[in-house]
Structures are given as C-alpha cells and as structure tokens.
Amino acid sequence: MIHLNAADGVHMIEDAYTNWYLVQDNGSLTVVDTGHPRSWASLHEALALLGKTPDAVEAVVLTHAHYDHMGFARRAREELGVPVLAHEQELPVVRRPWHYDHERSRLRYVRNLPFLRVFAAMGTQGALWTRGIDDPETYAAGEELDVPGRPHAVYSPGHTYGHCALALPERGVLIAGDAVVMLDPYTGREGPCIVAGAATADSRMNLDSLDALAATGADTVLTGHGEPWTGGVEPMVERARAAGTA
C-alpha cells in the first residue's frame, strides 16, 4: 500500500506489515529502508504514481539492516547504481540480515497468532531470500547525510547496535525505523512501543535511546511498522516508555 505524502514530501510504502519510505527533494529521491525483496515492484509503482523514473533515486539509506528492511537494497545498488548507506556499527547486520543479536528466542512467539500472520505475509514478499551487502557506504551518528532530503542521523541503538533514526528538521519529521514502532510484529500490540526481545538486541538500551528521538522535537513520526504518529515525538516516547518491554 502506498501513502503519498504521509508527511511533508515523505511517501510511505507498506509491504507485509513493514514500512519503508521515499524522501522527495525537488526532483530527486532517497529510499529509506527497502522492505522485502518483492518490494522492488512497489518501488516502481510508487515512482509511477509520482511521475518519476528510477533515475530519480539517488541513494538508499538504512535505519538498520534487519531482513525486513534490507529487502531490495542490494538490487537497488546493482540495478540503479546508487549507494547504500548504513551506520558504521550496523555493518555486521548489513552483511547478514538474518543474523542479528536478540534477547529472546523467536520460538517463544511461534504460537502467537499476530506473529504468525505477520511472518507469513513477509514470507510471501520474499523475506526469506533477503540478501546482504558486503561493502556498503557508512555514515556516523549526528551526520547530515549528503543525499536528497539531507536527513540527520539520530543514533538510537538498542533494536540493533547501529540503529539510527533519520530526522528531517525543516519538515518536522522523524523516520524512526524500529527504535519505536506503532505495531510490534511479534506480539501484535499496537500504539507506541519498542519491538519485542525476539528482534531487539538490548531493550534497556532501546528505551534509553528514546531520549534521542524526543530531542528532535519532531511533529510527525514515521516508523518501521504501523501507522504514522502525528501527535508529536515527546508524547509518543512517553507512551512507549510506559508500554515497556515485551
């Protein structure tokens, strides 16, 4: 599902319960996260709706590199010739998107109907065949990236150790990745929260990183899972802290 202008000049694409984004800057685009392998078709559908050709895409920026955010990153680099950027501490996951630190076994969730529904949908989108990248370009915490939209990297470790949200200060928008979400794919809980320990490296670190998100003062928060949040980042962070770990 494609949501044009989910925020100012930021288009949201939802494939199998995972959101990824196109940041528009005049005639150019940055892809933020890349969903699943079959999200490649959604990219071309979104470009057509925007009246753009693939040449408009100038970069892919990853908030983190879990398999459901790395879907077509490699293909974009190979077929569009664009750089793929990730935080320097995210490189191990970029190389192997299915191998990442997590606090709890995924087996604890196999009888959880929301998880089964989400994972089955991801499977139909090719999630099991997500491929990594050996040598992406890297960015540092706090850096303003030289890509369309010029997002600021907000270091927010915990979900992964190299996780960064991306702030667009002039637009009042924060693309939060999975540092905070509106839908936990593992438990099915909705509303502001962090992702369950089955996919989070360090929940305490993740909760502490919410301070960095709040400091952006964003009006709209776009997350990796669930609906956009338009009530301001600080109330969202407060609710996520109250929800705690799962």
PyMOL commands that set and color helices and strands:
alter all, ss='L'
color gray80, all
select helices_A, chain A and resi 39-49+54-56+73-80+88-95+106-109+113-124+127-129+169-171+203-214+233-243
alter helices_A, ss='H'
color red, helices_A
select strands_A, chain A and resi 2-7+10-15+18-25+28-32+57-61+84-87+137-139+152-155+164-168+173-177+181-183+190-193+220-223
alter strands_A, ss='S'
color yellow, strands_A
deselect
rebuild
show_as cartoon
